[in-house]
Amino acid sequence: MFESSIRRWLLLSIAFFIAPAIQAEPLTLDVAWNIAAQNNPDLKRLIANQSIPAGEFQDASGPLYYNPTVNLEARTRRIAQTGASDPYRGEYGIGVSQTFEIAGQQGFRRQAAEESKTAISQDIAEEYRVLHAQLEEQFITVLAVQKRIEVEKRILKLIEQNTSLSRKRVSAGEDSLLDGNLAIVDAERARNQLISLNEQLLRARTQLAATLQLNANDFPEVTGQLTPNQTQYTLQDLFNKLDSRPGIQALTSKEASARSRLELQKSMRYPDLTVSLINTTEASLAGSDNISSIGVSLPLPIFRRNAAGVGRAAAELTQSEINRTSGTRNAKATIEAAWLRRENIKDRVRRLDSEVYPRLEENLTLSRKAFENGEIGLPQLLIVQRQVVDAQRDIIDAQKELRLVQIELEYISGWLSPIAATDQN
């Protein structure tokens, strides 16, 4: 059994120390955020898509949507003239034509392009927020597991001290063999718990490394406070802030763009007016005649009235309205539910910090002294130690849940954290 304990402890040591050795300097949340913002591929792809609405806006910003058309022509005319030495004459013509939109299409097109440009800017800002929330959640998960490991290591150290003292007492006949076995079993349980926690830590660090786009063998260690910062906002403040959230603003801009595109498709049922200016030279018996003319053409919208374009634009507008309405409604419901969870967790953290944990720490100190003086047995001491471990585990888990629900609240409502606000400015 003793050799088995040594093997388990060796495996634990390898699992625990291999990851921190790779990352020499622990990451703070600020540093981790800067790395993620620079390396995230989804964010890079979205930023690259800015060129699409930017190009549409540039095309729509011109004085006229259609380019002028230049026509050049050359002809050879054979003059029917008796006795002429050379009956062939050259004729030339040049003309320019311009198509004009007469139903306000240009204005609708510009509005649609401008709203699309605004929408993708808001989508990028929202992607920053999504990345920040995801990163902070993963960061807090790693930090919570690290703190859990610190607690387990502390208790394991106490258990090992108790085990050593128990062996001496068993050898002296002061404690029973049962007490000695309880100490060994409790130490093994603590080591197994540490191994399990290190597996969780490795998985959490792997997810964080993927978000940071680190190398395959880089498993970042983090440092920071698990307890969330004090906030001053109320539930109504979060509701009021929702309209300024980039994701909601993007939906609003997409709806406005869809509405402008619908008006554009409706206006395209009206024909475009084309004006032409032409200057030609024509050969005659007496010489060359110069002719200037102006032409106007207007298609008759009899058979095709752009019904397909209007139908697609109307469907797009309806979908945009549904997306904005449902997105806002779902966000409000999520905020309210998260707020209630936050209040419950805050009360739980307060009670654990002020009522439970201090008394258990006091009991642990008194129990250790009583055990060393032979006033209580090992089973009673082990019970107190496990109560302390469970209480610290509950505190860490509650602090983690409180931090995660605050991240959710601030993300869904659009309440920018200092890191995200600084990075978007």
C-alpha positions as CSV (number, residue, x, y, z in Angstrom):
1,M,0.0,0.0,0.0
2,F,2.9,2.4,0.8
3,E,4.5,1.7,-2.6
4,S,1.1,2.4,-4.3
5,S,0.9,5.7,-2.5
6,I,4.4,6.7,-3.7
7,R,3.4,5.9,-7.3
8,R,0.2,7.9,-7.1
9,W,2.0,10.8,-5.6
10,L,4.6,10.7,-8.3
11,L,1.9,10.7,-11.0
12,L,0.2,13.6,-9.2
13,S,3.4,15.6,-9.1
14,I,4.1,15.1,-12.8
15,A,0.5,16.0,-13.8
16,F,0.5,19.1,-11.6
17,F,3.9,20.6,-12.4
18,I,4.1,19.9,-16.1
19,A,1.6,22.5,-17.2
20,P,2.9,25.5,-15.1
21,A,6.5,24.7,-16.2
22,I,5.6,25.5,-19.8
23,Q,4.1,29.0,-19.1
24,A,6.7,30.8,-16.9
25,E,4.7,33.9,-16.3
26,P,1.1,33.6,-15.1
27,L,-1.4,35.5,-17.3
28,T,-3.5,38.2,-16.0
29,L,-6.9,38.8,-17.5
30,D,-5.7,42.0,-19.2
31,V,-2.8,40.3,-20.9
32,A,-4.9,37.3,-21.9
33,W,-7.5,39.6,-23.5
34,N,-4.8,41.5,-25.5
35,I,-3.5,38.1,-26.8
36,A,-7.0,36.9,-27.7
37,A,-8.0,40.1,-29.5
38,Q,-4.9,40.0,-31.7
39,N,-5.1,36.3,-32.5
40,N,-8.7,35.3,-32.7
41,P,-9.5,34.0,-36.3
42,D,-13.3,34.7,-36.1
43,L,-12.6,38.3,-35.3
44,K,-10.1,38.6,-38.1
45,R,-12.5,37.1,-40.6
46,L,-15.3,39.5,-39.5
47,I,-12.9,42.5,-39.8
48,A,-11.9,41.4,-43.3
49,N,-15.6,41.4,-44.3
50,Q,-15.7,45.1,-43.7
51,S,-14.5,45.6,-47.3
52,I,-17.9,44.3,-48.7
53,P,-20.2,47.0,-47.3
54,A,-17.4,49.5,-47.7
55,G,-17.3,48.8,-51.5
56,E,-21.1,48.9,-51.7
57,F,-21.2,52.3,-50.0
58,Q,-18.5,53.6,-52.3
59,D,-20.4,52.6,-55.4
60,A,-23.7,54.0,-54.0
61,S,-22.0,57.3,-53.1
62,G,-21.3,58.3,-56.7
63,P,-23.3,61.2,-58.3
64,L,-25.0,58.7,-60.6
65,Y,-25.3,54.9,-60.3
66,Y,-24.9,54.1,-64.0
67,N,-21.7,55.0,-65.9
68,P,-22.0,57.1,-69.1
69,T,-21.7,55.2,-72.4
70,V,-19.5,56.5,-75.3
71,N,-20.3,55.3,-78.8
72,L,-18.0,55.6,-81.8
73,E,-18.8,54.6,-85.3
74,A,-17.3,54.8,-88.8
75,R,-19.0,54.2,-92.1
76,T,-18.1,54.1,-95.8
77,R,-20.6,55.6,-98.2
78,R,-20.6,55.1,-102.0
79,I,-21.8,58.3,-103.8
80,A,-23.9,57.6,-106.8
81,Q,-22.4,60.3,-109.1
82,T,-21.6,60.0,-112.8
83,G,-18.1,60.6,-113.7
84,A,-16.8,60.9,-110.1
85,S,-13.2,59.8,-109.8
86,D,-13.7,58.3,-106.3
87,P,-17.3,57.6,-105.4
88,Y,-16.4,56.4,-101.8
89,R,-16.6,58.7,-98.9
90,G,-15.9,58.2,-95.2
91,E,-18.4,59.1,-92.5
92,Y,-17.8,59.3,-88.7
93,G,-20.0,59.6,-85.6
94,I,-19.5,60.0,-81.9
95,G,-22.1,60.0,-79.1
96,V,-22.5,59.7,-75.4
97,S,-25.5,58.4,-73.5
98,Q,-26.4,58.5,-69.8
99,T,-29.0,56.6,-67.9
100,F,-30.8,58.4,-65.1
101,E,-32.9,56.9,-62.2
102,I,-36.0,58.9,-61.9
103,A,-37.7,57.3,-58.8
104,G,-35.2,58.0,-56.0
105,Q,-33.3,54.7,-56.3
106,Q,-30.0,56.4,-55.7
107,G,-31.1,57.6,-52.3
108,F,-32.5,54.3,-51.2
109,R,-29.3,52.5,-52.4
110,R,-27.1,54.9,-50.4
111,Q,-29.2,54.4,-47.2
112,A,-29.1,50.6,-47.5
113,A,-25.3,50.7,-48.0
114,E,-24.7,53.0,-45.1
115,E,-26.8,50.9,-42.8
116,S,-25.0,47.8,-43.9
117,K,-21.7,49.4,-43.2
118,T,-22.9,50.4,-39.7
119,A,-24.2,46.9,-39.1
120,I,-20.9,45.2,-39.8
121,S,-19.1,47.7,-37.5
122,Q,-21.6,46.8,-34.8
123,D,-21.1,43.1,-35.5
124,I,-17.4,43.5,-35.0
125,A,-18.0,45.3,-31.7
126,E,-20.3,42.5,-30.7
127,E,-17.7,39.9,-31.7
128,Y,-15.2,41.7,-29.4
129,R,-17.8,41.3,-26.6
130,V,-18.5,37.6,-27.3
131,L,-14.7,36.9,-27.3
132,H,-14.2,38.9,-24.1
133,A,-17.1,37.0,-22.3
134,Q,-15.8,33.6,-23.6
135,L,-12.2,34.4,-22.6
136,E,-13.2,35.7,-19.1
137,E,-15.3,32.6,-18.5
138,Q,-12.5,30.3,-19.4
139,F,-10.0,32.4,-17.4
140,I,-12.2,32.2,-14.3
141,T,-12.7,28.5,-14.7
142,V,-8.9,28.0,-14.8
143,L,-8.5,30.3,-11.8
144,A,-11.1,28.5,-9.8
145,V,-9.6,25.1,-10.4
146,Q,-6.1,26.4,-9.4
147,K,-7.6,27.7,-6.1
148,R,-9.3,24.4,-5.5
149,I,-5.9,22.7,-6.0
150,E,-4.4,25.1,-3.5
151,V,-7.0,24.1,-0.9
152,E,-6.5,20.3,-1.6
153,K,-2.8,20.7,-1.3
154,R,-3.1,22.4,2.1
155,I,-5.4,19.8,3.4
156,L,-3.2,17.0,2.1
157,K,-0.3,18.5,4.0
158,L,-2.3,18.5,7.2
159,I,-3.5,14.9,6.6
160,E,0.1,13.7,6.0
161,Q,1.1,15.3,9.3
162,N,-1.8,13.6,11.0
163,T,-0.9,10.3,9.4
164,S,2.7,10.5,10.6
165,L,1.5,11.3,14.1
166,S,-1.1,8.5,13.9
167,R,1.6,6.0,13.0
168,K,3.6,6.9,16.0
169,R,0.6,6.5,18.2
170,V,-0.4,3.2,16.7
171,S,3.2,1.9,17.2
172,A,3.0,3.1,20.8
173,G,-0.3,1.5,21.3
174,E,-2.1,4.8,22.0
175,D,-4.3,4.5,18.9
176,S,-5.9,1.5,17.2
177,L,-4.9,0.1,13.8
178,L,-8.3,1.3,12.6
179,D,-7.4,4.9,13.3
180,G,-4.1,4.4,11.4
181,N,-5.9,3.0,8.4
182,L,-8.4,5.9,8.4
183,A,-5.5,8.3,8.2
184,I,-3.9,6.4,5.2
185,V,-7.3,6.1,3.4
186,D,-8.0,9.8,3.9
187,A,-4.6,10.8,2.5
188,E,-5.2,8.6,-0.5
189,R,-8.5,10.2,-1.1
190,A,-6.9,13.6,-1.0
191,R,-4.2,12.6,-3.5
192,N,-6.9,11.1,-5.8
193,Q,-8.8,14.4,-5.6
194,L,-5.7,16.3,-6.5
195,I,-5.2,14.1,-9.5
196,S,-8.8,14.6,-10.6
197,L,-8.4,18.4,-10.2
198,N,-5.3,18.5,-12.2
199,E,-7.1,16.7,-15.0
200,Q,-9.8,19.4,-14.9
201,L,-7.1,22.0,-14.8
202,L,-5.5,20.6,-17.9
203,R,-8.8,20.6,-19.8
204,A,-9.6,24.1,-18.7
205,R,-6.1,25.4,-19.7
206,T,-6.4,23.6,-23.1
207,Q,-9.7,25.5,-23.8
208,L,-8.1,28.8,-22.7
209,A,-5.0,28.1,-24.9
210,A,-7.3,27.5,-27.9
211,T,-9.1,30.8,-27.4
212,L,-5.7,32.5,-27.1
213,Q,-4.4,30.7,-30.2
214,L,-1.3,29.6,-28.3
215,N,1.0,26.8,-29.5
216,A,-0.1,23.2,-29.0
217,N,2.0,22.6,-25.9
218,D,1.3,26.0,-24.2
219,F,-1.0,25.5,-21.2
220,P,-1.3,29.0,-19.6
221,E,-1.3,29.5,-15.8
222,V,-3.4,32.4,-14.7
223,T,-3.4,34.8,-11.8
224,G,-6.1,37.2,-10.5
225,Q,-9.0,37.6,-8.2
226,L,-11.9,35.1,-8.3
227,T,-14.3,37.5,-6.5
228,P,-16.1,39.8,-9.0
229,N,-15.8,43.6,-8.7
230,Q,-18.5,45.5,-6.9
231,T,-21.1,46.8,-9.3
232,Q,-23.4,49.9,-8.9
233,Y,-26.0,49.1,-11.6
234,T,-29.5,48.1,-11.0
235,L,-31.7,45.7,-13.0
236,Q,-33.4,48.7,-14.7
237,D,-30.0,50.1,-15.6
238,L,-29.2,46.9,-17.4
239,F,-32.5,47.0,-19.3
240,N,-31.8,50.6,-20.3
241,K,-28.4,49.7,-21.5
242,L,-29.6,46.9,-23.7
243,D,-30.5,49.2,-26.7
244,S,-26.9,50.3,-26.8
245,R,-25.5,46.8,-27.0
246,P,-23.6,46.4,-30.3
247,G,-25.5,43.2,-31.1
248,I,-28.9,44.9,-30.8
249,Q,-27.7,47.9,-32.7
250,A,-26.5,45.6,-35.5
251,L,-29.9,44.1,-35.7
252,T,-31.5,47.5,-35.8
253,S,-29.1,48.6,-38.6
254,K,-29.8,45.4,-40.6
255,E,-33.5,46.1,-40.3
256,A,-33.1,49.7,-41.5
257,S,-30.9,48.4,-44.4
258,A,-33.5,45.8,-45.4
259,R,-36.2,48.5,-45.3
260,S,-34.2,50.7,-47.6
261,R,-33.6,47.8,-50.0
262,L,-37.3,47.1,-50.1
263,E,-37.9,50.7,-51.1
264,L,-35.2,50.4,-53.6
265,Q,-36.8,47.4,-55.2
266,K,-40.1,49.1,-55.3
267,S,-38.6,52.2,-57.0
268,M,-37.0,49.9,-59.6
269,R,-40.4,49.2,-61.0
270,Y,-40.2,52.6,-62.6
271,P,-38.2,52.7,-65.8
272,D,-34.8,54.4,-66.1
273,L,-34.5,57.4,-68.5
274,T,-31.6,57.3,-71.0
275,V,-30.5,60.5,-72.7
276,S,-28.2,60.3,-75.8
277,L,-26.2,63.1,-77.5
278,I,-24.9,62.1,-81.0
279,N,-22.8,64.0,-83.6
280,T,-22.2,62.5,-87.0
281,T,-20.7,63.5,-90.4
282,E,-22.5,62.3,-93.5
283,A,-21.2,62.5,-97.1
284,S,-23.2,64.3,-99.8
285,L,-22.7,65.3,-103.3
286,A,-21.6,68.8,-102.3
287,G,-19.3,67.6,-99.5
288,S,-19.9,66.5,-95.8
289,D,-22.8,67.4,-93.6
290,N,-22.5,67.7,-89.9
291,I,-25.5,66.4,-87.9
292,S,-26.1,66.7,-84.2
293,S,-29.0,64.9,-82.5
294,I,-30.4,64.2,-79.0
295,G,-32.3,61.0,-78.1
296,V,-34.4,59.9,-75.2
297,S,-35.4,56.3,-74.5
298,L,-37.7,55.1,-71.8
299,P,-38.7,51.4,-71.4
300,L,-42.3,50.7,-70.9
301,P,-42.9,48.6,-67.7
302,I,-45.7,46.5,-69.1
303,F,-44.7,42.8,-68.7
304,R,-42.1,42.9,-65.9
305,R,-42.6,44.9,-62.7
306,N,-39.7,43.6,-60.5
307,A,-42.1,41.5,-58.4
308,A,-39.4,39.0,-57.6
309,G,-37.0,41.7,-56.3
310,V,-39.8,43.3,-54.2
311,G,-40.8,39.9,-52.8
312,R,-37.2,38.9,-51.7
313,A,-36.7,42.4,-50.2
314,A,-40.0,42.2,-48.3
315,A,-39.1,38.7,-46.9
316,E,-35.7,40.0,-45.9
317,L,-37.3,42.9,-44.0
318,T,-39.7,40.6,-42.2
319,Q,-36.9,38.4,-41.1
320,S,-34.9,41.3,-39.9
321,E,-37.8,42.7,-37.9
322,I,-38.3,39.2,-36.3
323,N,-34.6,38.9,-35.5
324,R,-34.5,42.3,-33.8
325,T,-37.8,41.8,-31.8
326,S,-36.9,38.3,-30.7
327,G,-33.3,39.2,-29.9
328,T,-34.4,42.1,-27.6
329,R,-37.1,40.0,-25.9
330,N,-34.8,37.0,-25.3
331,A,-32.1,39.3,-24.0
332,K,-34.4,40.9,-21.5
333,A,-35.6,37.5,-20.2
334,T,-32.0,36.3,-19.9
335,I,-31.0,39.5,-18.0
336,E,-33.9,39.1,-15.5
337,A,-33.2,35.4,-14.9
338,A,-29.4,36.0,-14.5
339,W,-30.1,38.9,-12.1
340,L,-32.2,36.6,-9.8
341,R,-29.5,34.0,-9.9
342,R,-26.9,36.6,-9.1
343,E,-28.8,37.8,-6.0
344,N,-29.2,34.3,-4.7
345,I,-25.5,33.5,-5.2
346,K,-24.4,36.7,-3.5
347,D,-26.4,35.7,-0.5
348,R,-24.9,32.3,-0.5
349,V,-21.3,33.7,-0.8
350,R,-22.0,36.1,2.1
351,R,-23.3,33.4,4.4
352,L,-20.4,31.0,3.6
353,D,-17.8,33.8,4.1
354,S,-19.3,35.2,7.3
355,E,-21.0,32.4,9.0
356,V,-19.7,29.0,7.9
357,Y,-16.0,29.2,7.0
358,P,-14.7,31.2,10.0
359,R,-16.3,28.8,12.5
360,L,-14.9,25.8,10.6
361,E,-11.4,27.3,10.6
362,E,-11.7,27.8,14.3
363,N,-12.9,24.2,14.8
364,L,-9.9,23.0,12.7
365,T,-7.4,24.8,14.9
366,L,-9.1,23.6,18.1
367,S,-9.3,20.0,16.8
368,R,-5.7,19.9,15.8
369,K,-4.6,21.0,19.2
370,A,-6.9,18.5,20.9
371,F,-5.6,15.7,18.6
372,E,-2.0,16.6,19.4
373,N,-2.8,16.5,23.1
374,G,-4.6,13.2,22.8
375,E,-8.0,14.7,23.7
376,I,-9.7,13.5,20.5
377,G,-9.1,10.7,18.1
378,L,-8.2,10.8,14.5
379,P,-11.7,10.1,13.1
380,Q,-13.0,13.3,14.8
381,L,-10.1,15.4,13.4
382,L,-10.7,13.9,9.9
383,I,-14.3,14.9,10.0
384,V,-13.5,18.5,10.9
385,Q,-10.8,18.7,8.1
386,R,-13.2,17.4,5.5
387,Q,-15.8,20.0,6.7
388,V,-13.2,22.7,6.1
389,V,-12.4,21.3,2.7
390,D,-16.0,21.1,1.7
391,A,-16.6,24.7,2.9
392,Q,-13.7,26.1,1.0
393,R,-14.8,24.1,-2.1
394,D,-18.3,25.6,-1.7
395,I,-16.9,29.1,-1.4
396,I,-14.7,28.8,-4.5
397,D,-17.6,27.3,-6.5
398,A,-20.0,30.0,-5.3
399,Q,-17.5,32.8,-6.1
400,K,-17.0,31.2,-9.5
401,E,-20.7,31.0,-10.2
402,L,-21.1,34.6,-9.1
403,R,-18.3,35.8,-11.4
404,L,-19.8,33.8,-14.3
405,V,-23.3,35.1,-13.9
406,Q,-21.9,38.7,-13.7
407,I,-20.1,38.1,-16.9
408,E,-23.3,36.9,-18.5
409,L,-25.3,39.9,-17.2
410,E,-22.8,42.4,-18.5
411,Y,-22.5,40.7,-21.9
412,I,-26.2,40.2,-22.5
413,S,-27.1,43.8,-21.4
414,G,-24.3,45.5,-23.2
415,W,-22.7,46.8,-20.0
416,L,-19.0,47.1,-21.1
417,S,-16.3,45.9,-18.7
418,P,-13.2,48.1,-18.5
419,I,-11.1,45.8,-20.7
420,A,-13.7,45.6,-23.5
421,A,-14.4,49.3,-23.4
422,T,-10.7,50.2,-23.6
423,D,-10.1,47.8,-26.4
424,Q,-12.9,49.0,-28.6
425,N,-12.1,52.7,-28.3
